[in-house]
Amino acid sequence: MVAEFIHQKLSQPLRWLSFVRRQRAGDKLLRQSANKPPYLPPAEPKQVQDWLDNTPQAKALAETYGLSEPLSLMTLTRAQITMTYAAYLQAMVRAVSQTEIPVQPVWLDVGAKNWDYGQALTRVLAPKAITGVELDAYRRYADGYCRWDYAQTHAKAMAEFAPAHYIAGDVCALTEPFDGISWFFPFVVPAPLVAWGLPDQCFKPQALLQHVLGLLKPGGLLFIVNQGDWEAEAQAELLKNAQVELLKNAQAELLQNTQAELQKNAQNNATKRISYKSIVLPEPFYAYRHTHRAFLVQKEA
């Protein structure tokens, strides 16, 4: 723990400078100057089909949500990750009654990265429209392209099923309400944020959660997936803190926030009960390093 703390403090200046550089307008224009989509790895249709044939759960899931054709255009690894997200989303859908799921919801995906799993979102949720937001959207890959470039390519494929819009920026800048929100692997403890090279200023889990809750429409759903028991415990504590603040001490929340929209969200949340529960996730189809745990949050209608 001491070594981790020292590393976090010593690396902070470099992480901050790197993050600021990635946000510079000149860098964005340079990275997008080619005006052509990034090169996606060649599809592996045979390997994907062989895997589906040998994995009955994945094959049934793909057939249920019409994912067989999109999967044939992916590498095996990406197909396995996409199907894992699809299985998690199906678990979310099954955890609530049909009357609690909006028909064709307007959906937000927080921390969208490069959105390579986007097909799972559009096929399982069948949204009216979907928005992805990523704070570190201009992280560059070895091929010179960045997350934003890849996300635009994936968004075009998603748009064949539902309008998809990818935003490079902070979720706290959003004010539009949503029927549902997904949030895969948020930074709830500092170590993963440091490992990804983000500055300490970006670590504000309680404020982020508070704002995201404020984006939920009455009756809206928030689906959170965490890595490992430690992060899930931290997430549960954040949820409990948010619930107490929203229901018991909304005025203190107003005093702490300086942005007008955050104040408005806190006022709205104070009148609505927000509850959450842990839900059981199926085994992932991809070999992740950590087990995953999930929470389903619902705002009173």
Secondary structure, DSSP 8 states (H G I E B T S, - for coil): -HHHHHHHHHHHHHHHHHHHHHH-HHHHHHHTTT-S--------HHHHHHHHHT-HHHHHHHHHTT-HHHHTTS-HHHHHHHHHHHHHHHHHHHTS-GGGS-SS-EEEEES-TT-TTHHHHHHHH--SEEEEEETTTT-B-TTS-BHHHHHHHHHHHHTTTS-EEEEES-GGG----EEEEEEES---SHHHHHHTT--GGG--HHHHHHHHHHTEEEEEEEEEEEEHHHHHHHHHHHHHHHHHHHHH-HHHHHHH--SHHHHHHHHHHHTS-EEEEEE-----SS--SS-EEEEEEEE--
